[in-house]
């Protein structure tokens, strides 16, 4: 027997997680963040980040629930992008929070 996680069990868990996400967001109409928290803390006992990774991957791969596909949501988590430093000196002062540059 191989050591480590069973690939078939992980795939089954991910499919079940996606089905539960579909249930909470599309049928019960729970908000995205509340559904992620519920799946993380009450149903699958994994981090919220891991739940979001699984849901994103399943949506990108075109997973279905009873033949129904979830449309790509507008919000799938916060994405942080680095600010570019301007090469020319600007009259405006440096931002107070540089990680949140316009």
C-alpha positions as CSV (number, residue, x, y, z in Angstrom):
1,X,0.0,0.0,0.0
2,X,1.3,3.5,-0.9
3,X,1.9,6.0,1.8
4,X,0.2,9.4,1.9
5,X,-3.2,10.5,0.9
6,X,-5.4,8.5,-1.4
7,X,-6.0,10.4,-4.6
8,X,-9.5,8.9,-5.0
9,X,-10.5,9.9,-1.5
10,X,-9.3,13.4,-2.1
11,X,-11.2,13.7,-5.4
12,X,-14.3,12.3,-3.7
13,X,-13.9,14.9,-0.9
14,X,-13.5,17.7,-3.4
15,X,-16.5,16.7,-5.4
16,X,-18.6,16.5,-2.2
17,X,-17.3,19.9,-1.1
18,X,-18.3,21.4,-4.4
19,X,-21.8,19.8,-4.2
20,X,-22.2,21.3,-0.7
21,X,-21.0,24.7,-1.9
22,X,-23.5,24.5,-4.7
23,X,-26.2,23.7,-2.2
24,X,-25.4,26.5,0.2
25,X,-24.9,29.2,-2.5
26,X,-27.3,28.3,-5.3
27,X,-30.2,26.5,-3.4
28,X,-30.1,28.1,0.1
29,X,-28.8,31.4,-1.4
30,X,-26.2,31.9,1.4
31,X,-23.5,34.5,0.8
32,X,-20.2,33.4,-0.6
33,X,-18.1,34.1,2.5
34,X,-20.7,32.6,4.8
35,X,-20.8,29.4,2.7
36,X,-17.0,29.1,2.7
37,X,-16.9,29.6,6.5
38,X,-19.7,26.9,7.0
39,X,-17.9,24.4,4.8
40,X,-14.6,25.1,6.5
41,X,-15.7,25.0,10.2
42,X,-18.8,22.9,10.3
43,X,-18.6,20.3,7.5
44,X,-15.1,19.6,6.2
45,X,-12.8,20.9,9.0
46,X,-10.2,22.3,6.6
47,X,-9.0,25.9,6.3
48,X,-11.1,28.5,4.4
49,X,-8.2,28.9,2.0
50,X,-8.3,25.2,1.1
51,X,-12.0,25.3,0.6
52,X,-11.6,28.3,-1.8
53,X,-8.8,26.5,-3.7
54,X,-11.0,23.5,-4.2
55,X,-14.1,25.5,-5.3
56,X,-12.0,27.6,-7.7
57,X,-10.4,24.5,-9.3
58,X,-13.7,22.7,-9.6
59,X,-15.3,25.7,-11.3
60,X,-12.4,26.2,-13.7
61,X,-12.5,22.5,-14.6
62,X,-16.3,22.7,-15.3
63,X,-17.5,20.5,-12.6
64,X,-21.3,19.9,-12.4
65,X,-23.9,19.1,-9.8
66,X,-26.7,17.0,-11.3
67,X,-25.8,18.3,-14.7
68,X,-25.9,21.9,-13.6
69,X,-22.8,24.1,-13.9
70,X,-22.1,27.0,-11.6
71,X,-21.3,30.2,-13.5
72,X,-17.9,31.7,-12.8
73,X,-18.7,34.0,-9.8
74,X,-17.6,37.6,-9.9
75,X,-16.0,37.3,-6.5
76,X,-13.8,34.3,-5.6
77,X,-11.6,35.9,-3.0
78,X,-9.3,38.8,-2.7
79,X,-6.4,39.1,-5.0
80,X,-3.4,41.2,-3.9
81,X,-1.3,42.8,-6.6
82,X,1.9,44.7,-6.1
83,X,2.1,48.4,-6.7
84,X,4.5,49.6,-9.3
85,X,6.8,52.4,-8.3
86,X,6.8,55.4,-10.6
87,X,10.1,56.0,-12.3
88,X,9.5,59.8,-12.5
89,X,9.1,61.8,-9.3
90,X,5.6,62.7,-8.7
91,X,4.2,65.6,-6.7
92,X,1.9,63.4,-4.7
93,X,3.2,61.9,-1.4
94,X,3.8,58.2,-0.9
95,X,0.6,56.3,0.0
96,X,0.0,55.6,3.6
97,X,-0.7,51.9,2.8
98,X,1.5,51.0,-0.2
99,X,0.0,47.5,-0.6
100,X,-3.3,49.1,-1.5
101,X,-2.2,51.4,-4.3
102,X,-4.6,52.5,-7.0
